[in-house]
């Protein structure tokens, strides 16, 4: 393996593996410094740490201690079995086929040689790994689609030659339903339909990893090879090579889990690419390696995302643990480096299409803009690249997989930027998962998601019924959407009611299957409608959004929902403040208030919003625009300063309510939905 990026990857893995080894105690305990306890027994940290250590040195006693401690646990304490099974399969493969690192004489290890001249697997290790595979048997009930495909990947890897095609069919068959037309992986639900699907980018990276494991073993299989090529292109569309940002949308936001998956797939693509494409794959590899290395903690482990803060403040999901994700990334990558894993050459076409097939985008009216635009209309995700900015947008919004009572998940909200990079600087952080009570107290924490209070319930613009994308070329576009706010949190039924009993059955007997489907059809704020327009110029580095609340009479009791965060937005705080301008037309003036730090996967995330206002009796619009290029070329007059509520002349966009038209520097856009 040669080249700066692969060598940097080797160093990254070696340093992380060394730190993992320091966290292993003599009795096989993998210590988690953040939890202040042993790495969770039902998680996969111990076994993947064993993989990393065994690849580094097969004679290291620590990997055996980790496996033995896991095997000694009762079956009820072992969880995440597909992840464990993959680790045992790859470890068995490595130990059975590889010379131990740093050992030149086979006799020094006490192992004999196979007929092919490769070292044989030690009898005691063969027994240990066989027991591990028995203990890590997978079952048919899995919480999401990526778990199902992981289990079926294991089936393919261990199938004998006579049954490998049948096992492969078990992997490929569901992919017809679990892929968007553009190639994005649908992680939830198992039976997706229009407007009811989720495509978290971390789990698309995992899907790409699984294809990278399978395609080289069956190089003549067009389904795997073509699928891997499409998955790599889709993943690359949402990788910002200038900032190293990847997987900023959905669960496990910008996490080390997704980074580890993507690095394995990119390494395989780099190895299989031709001389023309190899520098492109190396650049992508290096961007992710440098971003991961920048997360290095004092104890040698890697922070789980680009922000060093742990827990919910750092953008962690509840299932994230420092030891687990470090072990996953180090174990996977150590194995991939040693295995010479190489993607089939025909799978490594690097160029993301300008857009998907014309029949797929015809309803959106997108004009082709060369390599600057990638749009997956089914997923509702869009990537726009210009000379000054890289912008990733969520369009119609996606369901939340697990709607809870005490937390609000805004990471898949409608018509929000989930990443904006201005050169090598991240300007806008990904949306966050927030405590419900914190959001009530500080509505500016919602960032770009408009939030409304109706009595005790909070609603947000997380889903849109219709979206239209209008591209103007040269990195300029407008996205229009229509919809109504939906409830952001679960409201438990009364104890003893039929709904309460159903929730008990779901929890105790069905593995919370119903709970994971709550977000597919959330209750809406009846009778209240919103029109929203997002405009951006990626060549001049500005972006903005207008939210129009369609006026309606007050309820019979005189009550009106409260718009808690007019002109809400988020940004990354930098030494030189990014210009921001706001304007309103409607019932109230606006005073922009800069809030505090946001829970986010990126450091320096801040939020801002205006003071709450009642739902207007007449149509009203709130517009906020920001970016380094605000007021420069694309703007109308000079730039605006943060915190100053300026009029329309300070913005490069504004809404004319009388004509229902959005004005941008390159033209006028009607805001009425097309029939």
N, C-alpha and C positions, 0 to 999 in steps of 0.2 A: 504494500500500500504506500503510494507516494503522493506528494502534493501537500500544500500547506494546510488545507482544510482537513483531509483525513488524518494528517499527523496531529493537528490540534485536537481532533476528536479522540485520538488514542491517548493523548495526555489528559484530556478531560476525564476519560473513563478510568485511567490509572489512578488519578488523584481521588476520584469519588470512591473507587473500590478500596483504596487505602483507608479512607475515612470510615467506610462501612466496617472494615476489619477492626478498626479501633473501637467500634461500638459493640463488638461481639465479646461476650464474657465467656469464661472457661466452660460454664455449664450450658452453653448454646443459647443464651439470652441475647437477642438483638435489642439494644437499648435505644429508646427514642428520646432524644434530648428535649424535644418540645413537650411531649406528653409527660416526661419525667417518670416513665415506666417502660416495661417491656413493650416492644412493638406488638400491636394487637394480635392476639393468638389466632383469630379467625381471618386475618388478612394475609397477604402473600409476601410481606417484607422478608421474612426469614428465609424462605426458599429461593427467592430471587437474589438475595444477598449471597446465598450459598453458590448460586450459579456464577456470580461475579468473582467470588473468591476462588472457586474451583478452576475457572478459566485462567485466572492469574497464576495459580499454582495448584495443580491437582493434589499435591501432598500437604496442602495447608489443612491442618486438623480442624480449623474453625468451621469450614463448610460442612464437614461431617457432623460436628456438634450441633449445628443449626438444624440439619435434617433430622438427626436422631431425636432432638427435643420435640420437633414438630410431630414425628411419628409416635412419640410416647403420649401424645395428648389424646383424650377421648374423642371419638368421631364427632360428637356434638360440638366440639370446640374448633373444628376445622371448617373454615369457610372459603369462599372465593375459589372453589375447586377447579374451574376451567383454567384460571391463572396458574394455580399450583401444578396442574397437569402439564401445561405447556412448558413450565420450568423444568420439570422432571424429564420430559421428552428431549428437550434441547440439551440438558445436562448429560443425559445418557448418550446422546449422539456425540457430543464433544468428547467425553471421556473414553468412548469406545473407538474413536477415530483419530484422536490427536496425540502427538507426542507431548509429554508434559513440558511446560515452558521452563527453560533453564537447565534441562537435564539432557545430556548427550548420550548417555549409555542406558539402554533400557533396563539393564540389570540393576541399576541403582534404585529403581522404583519397585523392584520385586515383581514386575509383571512380565509375562511372556509376550511373544509377538504372534499376530495372526498370520495366515497364509499370505496376505497381501503386504506383509511387512509393517503393518501398523500395530501399535501396542494394544494388547487385549485389555478389556475392562477387568479390573480386580474383582475377584469373586465376592469379597465383602461389600464392595461398592455396587456390584451388580445386584446383590440381594437388597441393599439399602434402597436403590432406585426402583427396583421392582416393588418393594413394599410401598414406596411413595406413590407409584402409579396406581396401585390397588386402593390406597387411602384417598387418592385424588380422583376417584371416579366421578364423572359428571352426571347430572340428572337432566330431566327434560324441562324443569321449571327455572327460568332465568328472568332477571328483572328488566332486561332490555335487549334489543336486537344485537348489539355488539357482543354481549355475553354468548348468545346463541352461536354466532359465527366463530367465536373463539373456541367453543366446545367442538364445533364441527371441523375446525382447523386441526384440532388434536386428533380427531377421527381419521383425517386424511394422512397426517404425519405418521401414524402408527398402523395404517392399513397395509395388509400384505398385497403384493402386486395384483392378485386376482380380484381384490375387492376395492382397489384404490379408486376406480371410476365411480363405483356406487357411493363410496364415501364422499367423493368430490361432488356428486350430484346433491348430497345433503347440504353442502356449502353453497353451491351456485343456485339451487332452486329458489330459495327465499330472496336472493339478491334481485330478482326481477321486480319484486314488490318493494324492496328496501333501497332502491336507487332512484334518484331523480333523473329526468331525461338528460340533464347535463352531466350526471355522474356523481352527485353528492350522496353520501351515505345517510339513510334515514334510521336513526337510532330508536325512535319511538313514534307511534305505537307499532305493534306487530302487523296491523292491517291499516296502513296509512291511507288517507284519502285527501282530496283537495282541501287545503287550508287546515289540515289536521295531521301535521307531521313535524318532527324536530330533527335538525341536522347539526348537532353540536360539533364544532370543528375538531375538538380533541378526539372525538370518536370516529370522525372521518379519517384522521391520522392513524388511528388504530386499525380501521378497516384496510387502509393502504398498507400498513405493516403486515396484516394477515395475508394479503395478496402477494406481498413481497416474499413471504415465507413459502407460499405454495407455488407460485409461477415458476421459479427456477427448478423445482423438482419435477414439473410436468411441462417442459418448455414447448412442447408441440400443441398445448391446449390453448386454442385461440380465445376461449372465454376468459381464462385467467390472464393471458397476455394483454388482450385488449382492455380488460377491466382494470388491470394495473396501470396501463398507460393513461386511461381516462381518470383514474383515481389520483395519480400523480399530478396530472394537469390541474384537476379541480383543487387539490390541496395547495399547489403552487400559486394558484390565483389568489389565495388568501394568506400568502406569506409576504410580508413586507421585508424585502432584503436589506433595506437601508436601516431599519430599526431592529430586525430580528424578531418582530412580532409574528406569532402564529397562533391559531386557535383562540382568537379573542372573542368568539361568539359561543354562548351556551355554557353548559356545565363544564367543570374543570377548566375554567377560563385561563388561557395562557399558561397552563400547568406544565410541570416537568413530566407528567405522565404523557401528555400529547407530544411534547418535545422529543422524548425518548422514542416514541413510535415513529415520528417523522424522520428522525435522524437515521434510523435503521433503513427506512424506505429510500431516503435520499442517498445514503451510502450505496445501497444496491443499484440505484439508478446511475450513480456516478461510475460505478464499476462497469456497468453494461452499456454506457453511452459511447458514441463515436467521438472522434477528435474534435469535431465542430461543436458538439453539445456539451462535452465534458466540462469546459470552463463555467458553463451556466449552472450545472449541478454542483460544481465545487463552490461557486459563489453562494448558492443557497445553503449548502452545508455549513460554510464558514459563518454565515449570518446567524444560524441557529446555535452553532458551537460558541461563538463569541457572546451571544445573549445568555446562554446557559452558564458560561464561565463567569460572566459578570455577577451571577447570583451566588458565587462561592462564599460560604459562611466561614467564620473563624475556626469552626471545628472541622473544616474540610468538606462538609457536605454541601449540597446545592439547595438554595432556597427554592420553594415549590413554584414560585412564579417570579416575575420581574420585581416584585415588591418584597422586601425582607420581613415585613410584619407578618405574624402568624395569625391563625384563626380567621374569624369572619371579617375582621378589620383588614386583613391582608387578602381578601377575596377567596378564602378557602371554603370548600364544601365540607360538610360534616364528616365525610368519609376519607378526607385527606390526612395523611400522616407523613411527617418528614422522613422517617425510616423507610416507609413502604415505597414511596415514589422514587427515592434515591436508589433503592434496591432494584426496582423495576427498570429504571433507566440504565443503571450500571450493568445489571445482569444481561439485559437484552443487547446492549451495545458491545459488551465484552464478547458475547457469543458471536455476534454478527461480524465483528472485526476478525476474530479467529477463524470463522467458518468460510471466509471468502464468498459470502452470500452475494450473488450477482443477479440483477434483474435481466430478463431476456432483452436483447437490444431493441426489439420492436416495441417494447413497452415503455421506452424512455423518451419518447417525443416530448420535448420540454415546453413547447409553446402552448400557452392557454389560448383557446380560440377567442376571437374578438367578441363573439357572442355565441350562444348555442344556435341550433338549427333555426333557420328563418321561420318555420312553422311554429316553433315554440315561443318566439318572441313577437310574432305578429300582433297579438292583442295589446302589447305594451307600446308599440310604436317606436321602438328604439332604432335610431339610425346607427349603422355600423361606424365605429370610430377606431378602426385598426386595433392595435394591441392594448389600447388604453382602457377597454371596457370588457368586463366579464360579468354576465348576468345569468343567474340560475332562477328563472321565474317560479319554479315549483317550490324551491327552498325559500325564495324571497330574499336572496342574498346577492349583493352586487359589489364588485371591486372596480374602482376607477383610478387610473394612474395618469398623472400629468407630469409636467416638468418640475413642479414645485411641491406636489403633495400626492400621497397615496391614501385613498379613502375607501373604507369598507363599510357598507351600509346594510342594515336589516330593513327590509321593505314592509311586507304585510304583517310581519310578526309571526311567531311560532308558539305553540302551546308550551306551558311549563309542565315538566314531567311530574312534579310532586308539589301540588299546592298545599301550603301548610297554614296553620292558624296564627303562628307567632312570627312568621317570616314572609317577606315579599320578594319574589324573584323577578327582577326587571331585565335580566340578561338577554331575553329574546323579544324585547318590546318592539313595537312597530315604528318604522320610519325614524330610526336613530342611527347615528354613526357608532359602530362598535370599535372602530380604530381609525385614527387619522394620524398619519406621519407626515411631518413637514421636513423633508430631508432626513437627517439622522435623528431627528427629535420626535418623540411621540407627543402630539398636541392634544389628543382626546383619548381618555382612558376607556376601557370596556365598561359597560353597565354592570351593576352589582346586585348581589343578594343582600337584603337589608332586614334588620329586625323591624317588625311592624310598628312597635311603639316609638322607635327612633324616627321612623319616617313620619309618624304623626306629629312629633315634636319639631322636626326639621325637614320640611317638605323639599328644600333645595337638594336633599340627598338623592332625590329621584333622578337628578341629572336631566337628560333630554326627554324623559318620559313624562308627559302631562299627567298629573294625578289630581283626583277629585274626591271630596268627602261628601257622603250622603248619609247623614246620621252617624252611626258607628262604623259604617262600612267605607272602605277605600276602594276607589276604582282608578284604573289607569288605561291609557291608550296603548294597550299591548297587542291588539289585533285590529286589522283593517279589513273591511269587506271587499274593497277594491283598490287596486294600485295601478297607476300608469307611469311608465318611465319615458321621459322625452330627452333624448340625447341631441346635443347640438354640435358634437365634434370637439376636438382639441381639449378633451378633459372637462367639458362643460355639460351639465345636465340638470334637469328638474324632475323630481319625483312627486306625484300627486297621490293622495290617498283619502278615502272616505270610510268612516266607521263610527263606532260609539265606544265609550269606555266600558271595560269589563272589570269585574271584581278581582282584586289582587290577592285575596286571602280566603282561606276556608272558614266557614261558619259552622261549627258543630251542631248537629241536631240535639234537641233536648234529651237528656238521659231517660232511657226507657222507651223512647219513641221508636217507630219502625226504622227510621233512618239511622238511629243510634245502634240498633241491633244489627243492621246491615254492616255498619262500620266495624262492629266487633267480629262478625263472621269474616269480613274481608281481612282483618288484621291477623286473626288467630288461625284461620283455615286456608285463606287464599293468598297468603304472602303479600298483602297490601296491593294486590293487583288493581282493585278499584281506586285506591288512593292515588296510584300513579296515573290514573286516567282522568283525575279531576280537572286538569287544565285543558282538556280537549274541547269542552263546551262551557266556559265560565259564564256566569250570569252577567247580563249587560245592564247598563244604566238606561232603563227604558225611556224612550222618547227624546234622548239627548244625543245629538249628532255633531260630529267634528269633521272638518275638512282640514287637511294638513298638506303643506308643500315644503319640500326640502330642495334647496338649490346649492350647487357647488361649482367651483371653478378650480380644478386641480392644476391648471397651468399657472394661475395667479395666487393660489393658496388662500382661498376664503371659502366659507361655507355658512349656511344659515337656514333657518326654518321659520315658517309662519304657521301658527295654529289658529284656525277660525272656529269659534264656537257659534253654532247656529242658534239664534235667539229663540226662546220659547217662554210662554207665560209661566208665572209662578204656580206652584202646586196649590191645591185648594186651601191648604193651611198657610199659604204664603211662603212656604219654605222653598229654597233653591239650593241645589248642590253647590259646593264651594270649590272653585279652581284654586288649588293650593299652591301651585308653582308656575304662574304665568312667566313666559320667557325662560323657563328652566333650561339649563345646559350644564355641561361639565367640561373641564379642561385640565391640563397638566400645568401646574405652576412652574414658571421658569423665571430666570433672572430678569429677562426683558418681558414684561407683561404683553400678552397677545391682545391686540385691539379688539374691542367688543362694542357693538352698537345695538340698541333696541328701539322699537317703536310700537305704538298701540293705536288702535282705532276702536272705540267702543265706550263703555260706561265709566271707565276709571283711568286715572293716570297710573304710571308704573314707576316704582322706585326699586331699582335693581339692588339686591343685597347679596354680597359675596358670602357664602357660607364657610364651613370648615372642611376638614379632610373627609374624603369619601372612602368607605370600604371599597377597595378596588384591587385588581391584580397588578396595577402599575403604581409606582411611587409618585407622590406629588399630586394625586388626583384631588380636585376641588370641585365644588358645586356652587351654583348661583341661581337665583330666581327672584321674581318680583313678589310683592305682598299678595296674599290671597284675595280673591275677588269672588263674588257670587256669580253663578251662571247668568249670563246677560239676558235681558229681555229682548234685545235686538242683536243681530249679527255683530260680532266683535272679533278683532284679530290682534294677535300678539306676535311680533317678529323679533328674532334675535339673529345677528350675524357676527361672525368672528373669523379670525385667521390673520397670519402675518401679512397677507396681501390686501387686507381690508382697506378700501380707500386708495389703493394703488392700482392703476390701470382699470381694474374691474369695477371699482366703486364709483360713486357719483362725485363726491367731494373728498375732502381730506378724511383721514382716519378718525376714529373715535377712541376715547379712553375708557378703560374698564370702570364700570360702576356709574357711568354717566348715561342717563336716559336721553338719547338724542332723537331727533325727528327723522323723517323718511330720507332726508338729504344725506344723512350719514350712512345709509345702508345701500348696498348694491341690489337689494330686493325689497319690494313692498307690495302689499295687497290693496287693490282698489275694490272695496266692498260693493260699491254701486254697480260696477260692471262684472264683479266676480272674476277679476283678472289678476294674475301675478306678473309684476313687472321685474325683469332682470336685464342686465346690460345687453344681452344678445336678442332681446325681443319680449313679446307679451305672450303669456300662457293662460288660456282659459281655465278656470277652476271648476267648471261644471263637468260632471262625469258624462262621457260619451254614451249615447244610447246603444 
